[in-house]
Amino acid sequence: MKFQLEPVDHEKITDLCGPTNSILKQIEDELGIKILNRGPSFKINGDSSNAQIAKDIILRIYQDLDESKQITSEEVHLYLRKGMNDLKNITKETSSRQVIKTPNLIVSANVGSQENYVDTIKKKVLTFGIGPAGTGKTFLAVALAVEQFSKGEVEKILLVRPAVEAGEKLGFLPGDLSQKVDPYLRPLYDALYQMIGFKETNQLIERNIIEVVPLAFMRGRTLNNSFIILDESQNATVEQMKMFLTRFGFGSKVVVTGDITQIDLPRNTPSGLVNSLEVLRKIEDIGIVEFDTKDVVRHGLVQKIVEAYAKFLT
């Protein structure tokens, strides 16, 4: 298969190929094809359907580079996932209807489970997102929280996590309270920095408009007009989960994410997430979206690792 990039922009072509052709090599490895290029001229050898996916991805990336001259391996993996999903006819649509706009980032949910997840969060007051690591559960929820805050639909964002894996016992850690809990909440900060910016995020945190807090600190609070996310909820106890699920008030939206295959609670301590799914599953106003290994959007090797563990544990 041969094709030509137009209009010719050698700087964009260099960015498209990546340092030492790393982007092209990533596409080759994922699809099992060979890409040859000389300037704007490309030739793809291999399975015809995979070659077509590679061509489509290269053309999409080249077009998107009009707005941003940086493409990461994570973004390439998303292009690949979308291309392969189209090939497998997971949906008749070629792109997701669910696009989330944040100040610094436009997030497009993948067709299938991610799209259903975003749609469910928008429609329900309380949504559970359950599934393996790398499926975008937390990232999409944070993006929706930022979007709704930017539109004035909520006044406050709370990002909550069990501070440590086994019961939030922070006393043995060095430093003050902030230094103790920050390492466990760092993934949530990272998502905010991507979507809002480092300076802007810190300003909102200083004004308590955005709170990133350990789960134990939710006790006794009632939160109206807020977007509240509980991440890693499989490591909440039954008592903690009940406490959390009774904190939100009028005008609030709640998302609970977790992976029931990665529970780090002490032996014989039931997971609050597992318990809540059993107790609340039949309540109509609660949404439950379950992801599986095909929804992993991290590095391709992560998906293979998740699938291998899933087979081993069944």
C-alpha positions in Angstrom: 0.0 0.0 0.0 1.4 3.4 -1.0 0.3 6.9 -0.2 1.5 10.5 0.0 1.1 13.0 2.8 -0.3 16.3 1.7 0.3 19.2 2.0 4.0 18.5 2.5 5.4 19.8 5.7 8.8 18.3 6.6 8.7 19.5 10.2 5.4 17.8 10.7 6.6 14.7 9.0 9.6 14.6 11.4 7.2 14.9 14.4 4.9 12.3 12.9 7.7 9.7 12.6 9.1 10.5 16.1 12.7 10.4 17.4 14.5 7.7 15.4 11.2 6.7 13.9 9.8 5.6 17.3 6.2 6.4 16.4 6.3 4.4 13.2 8.0 1.5 15.0 5.2 1.5 17.6 2.6 1.3 14.9 4.6 -1.5 13.2 4.9 -3.5 16.4 1.3 -3.2 17.3 0.0 -4.1 13.9 2.7 -6.5 12.7 3.3 -4.6 9.5 6.4 -2.8 8.0 6.3 1.0 7.2 8.8 2.5 4.8 8.9 6.2 4.2 11.0 8.7 2.2 9.9 12.2 3.1 6.1 12.5 2.5 5.9 9.1 0.6 4.9 6.1 2.6 4.7 2.4 1.7 3.2 -0.2 4.1 3.8 -3.9 3.7 1.8 -6.6 5.5 -1.8 -7.7 6.1 -4.1 -5.5 4.1 -6.5 -4.7 6.9 -3.8 -3.8 9.3 -2.0 -1.8 6.6 -5.2 0.2 6.1 -5.4 0.8 9.9 -1.8 2.0 9.8 -2.5 4.3 6.9 -5.6 5.8 8.6 -3.6 6.3 11.8 -0.7 8.1 10.1 -3.1 10.4 8.2 -5.1 11.2 11.4 -1.9 12.0 13.3 -0.6 14.1 10.5 -3.8 16.1 10.4 -3.9 16.5 14.2 -0.4 17.8 14.2 -1.8 21.0 12.8 -2.9 21.9 16.4 -0.2 20.2 18.4 3.3 19.3 17.2 3.8 16.7 20.0 2.5 13.1 19.9 3.2 10.7 22.7 3.3 7.0 22.7 0.1 6.9 24.9 -1.7 8.9 22.2 -0.5 6.6 19.5 -1.8 3.7 21.5 -5.2 5.4 21.6 -5.2 5.9 17.8 -4.3 2.2 17.5 -7.1 1.1 19.8 -9.7 3.1 17.9 -8.5 1.8 14.6 -8.6 -1.8 15.7 -12.1 -1.3 17.3 -13.4 0.0 14.0 -12.0 -3.1 12.3 -13.7 -5.4 14.7 -17.0 -3.6 14.3 -17.4 -2.9 18.0 -19.6 -0.1 16.9 -20.9 1.2 13.6 -19.7 4.7 14.4 -16.1 5.7 13.5 -15.6 7.9 16.4 -17.0 8.4 19.9 -20.0 10.8 20.5 -18.5 11.5 24.0 -16.0 14.3 23.8 -15.0 16.0 27.1 -13.5 19.6 26.9 -11.2 20.8 29.6 -9.2 24.0 29.5 -5.9 22.3 28.4 -7.1 19.0 26.9 -9.9 17.6 24.8 -10.6 14.0 25.9 -12.4 11.7 23.5 -13.9 8.5 25.1 -13.2 5.3 23.1 -16.2 3.7 21.6 -17.7 0.9 23.7 -17.3 0.8 27.5 -15.7 4.2 27.8 -18.4 5.9 25.9 -21.1 4.1 27.9 -19.2 5.1 31.1 -19.2 8.8 30.2 -22.8 8.7 29.2 -23.8 7.0 32.4 -22.0 9.5 34.6 -23.8 12.3 32.8 -27.2 10.7 33.4 -26.9 9.3 36.9 -26.2 10.9 40.2 -24.0 7.9 41.3 -21.9 5.8 39.0 -19.6 2.9 39.7 -16.8 2.3 37.2 -15.4 -1.2 37.8 -12.5 -2.9 35.9 -8.8 -3.4 35.5 -6.0 -0.8 35.5 -5.5 1.3 32.4 -9.1 1.4 31.3 -9.5 5.2 31.8 -11.9 5.0 34.7 -10.3 7.7 36.8 -9.0 9.9 34.0 -12.4 10.2 32.3 -14.1 10.9 35.6 -11.6 13.7 36.5 -12.1 15.1 33.0 -15.9 15.2 33.4 -15.5 16.9 36.8 -13.2 19.6 35.3 -15.6 20.1 32.4 -18.6 20.5 34.6 -16.7 22.9 36.9 -15.6 24.9 33.9 -19.2 25.2 32.8 -20.4 26.3 36.2 -22.5 23.1 36.7 -20.7 22.3 40.0 -19.0 24.6 42.5 -16.4 22.2 43.9 -14.4 19.1 42.9 -13.4 16.4 45.4 -11.0 13.7 44.6 -10.8 11.0 47.3 -8.7 7.9 47.8 -8.0 5.5 50.6 -4.7 7.0 51.7 -2.9 3.7 52.1 -3.7 0.2 51.1 -4.4 -1.2 54.5 -6.5 1.0 56.6 -5.1 4.6 56.2 -2.4 4.1 59.0 -0.3 7.1 58.3 1.5 7.6 61.6 4.6 5.7 60.7 5.3 7.8 57.6 7.7 10.8 57.9 6.6 14.4 57.4 3.5 16.4 58.1 0.0 15.3 57.1 0.3 16.7 53.5 3.6 14.9 53.0 2.2 11.7 54.4 -0.8 11.5 52.0 0.5 13.2 48.9 2.2 10.0 47.4 -1.1 8.1 47.5 -3.0 11.0 45.8 -0.3 11.9 43.2 -2.2 10.2 40.2 -5.1 12.5 40.8 -2.9 15.6 40.9 -1.2 14.5 37.6 -4.6 14.3 35.9 -5.5 17.8 37.1 -2.2 19.2 35.9 -2.8 17.9 32.4 -6.3 19.3 32.2 -6.1 22.6 34.0 -2.4 23.4 34.3 0.0 23.3 37.2 -0.4 26.9 38.4 -4.2 27.0 38.0 -4.7 23.6 39.7 -2.6 24.8 42.7 -4.6 28.0 42.9 -7.9 26.1 43.0 -6.5 23.8 45.6 -5.4 26.7 47.8 -8.9 28.2 47.6 -10.4 24.8 48.5 -12.4 24.7 45.3 -10.5 21.5 44.4 -9.8 19.1 47.3 -7.7 16.0 47.0 -8.2 14.2 50.3 -7.8 10.8 52.0 -11.1 8.9 52.4 -11.0 9.1 56.2 -11.3 12.9 56.0 -14.8 12.7 54.4 -16.5 11.7 57.7 -19.0 14.2 59.0 -19.2 16.2 55.7 -22.2 16.9 53.5 -21.4 18.2 50.0 -23.8 20.1 47.8 -23.2 21.1 44.1 -20.0 19.1 44.0 -18.4 16.5 41.7 -17.0 13.8 44.0 -14.7 10.9 42.8 -13.7 8.0 45.0 -10.7 6.3 43.4 -9.2 2.9 44.3 -12.4 2.2 46.2 -11.7 -1.6 46.4 -9.4 -0.6 49.3 -12.2 1.0 51.3 -13.8 -1.0 54.1 -17.5 -1.6 54.2 -17.9 1.1 56.9 -15.8 3.6 55.0 -17.8 3.0 51.8 -21.1 3.5 53.6 -19.8 6.7 55.2 -18.6 8.0 51.8 -21.9 7.2 49.9 -23.9 9.2 52.4 -21.8 12.4 52.1 -23.2 14.0 49.0 -26.1 16.4 49.0 -28.2 18.3 46.4 -26.7 19.1 43.0 -23.8 16.7 43.5 -22.5 13.9 41.2 -20.5 11.0 42.5 -18.2 8.5 40.7 -16.7 5.5 42.4 -13.9 3.7 40.6 -12.1 0.5 41.5 -10.7 -2.9 40.5 -12.0 -5.8 42.6 -9.0 -8.0 41.4 -6.6 -5.7 43.3 -7.8 -5.5 46.8 -5.1 -4.7 49.3 -7.1 -4.8 52.5 -5.9 -7.1 55.3 -7.0 -10.7 55.0 -10.6 -11.3 56.2 -11.5 -7.6 55.8 -14.3 -7.3 53.2 -14.0 -4.7 50.5 -16.5 -1.9 50.7 -16.7 -1.8 46.9 -17.6 -5.5 46.5 -20.2 -5.1 49.3 -21.7 -1.9 47.8 -22.1 -3.6 44.4 -24.1 -6.4 46.1 -26.2 -4.0 48.2 -26.9 -1.3 45.7 -27.0 -3.1 42.3 -30.8 -3.1 42.0 -31.3 0.6 42.7 -32.4 2.1 39.4 -30.8 5.6 39.9 -27.3 4.1 40.3 -25.2 3.3 37.2 -22.7 0.5 37.1 -20.3 0.2 34.2 -17.9 -2.8 34.0 -14.7 -2.7 31.9 -12.7 -5.6 30.8 -9.2 -6.3 29.4 -10.1 -5.1 25.8 -10.8 -1.6 27.2 -7.2 -1.1 28.5 -5.7 2.0 26.9 -2.2 2.0 28.3 0.8 0.5 26.6 -0.1 -2.7 24.6 2.0 -4.8 27.0 -0.2 -3.6 29.9 -3.2 -5.1 28.2 -1.4 -8.4 27.7 -0.3 -8.4 31.4 -3.9 -7.8 32.6 -5.2 -10.5 30.3 -2.6 -13.0 31.6 -3.5 -12.3 35.2 -7.2 -12.6 34.5 -6.7 -16.1 32.9 -4.4 -17.2 35.7 -6.8 -16.2 38.5 -9.9 -17.8 36.9 
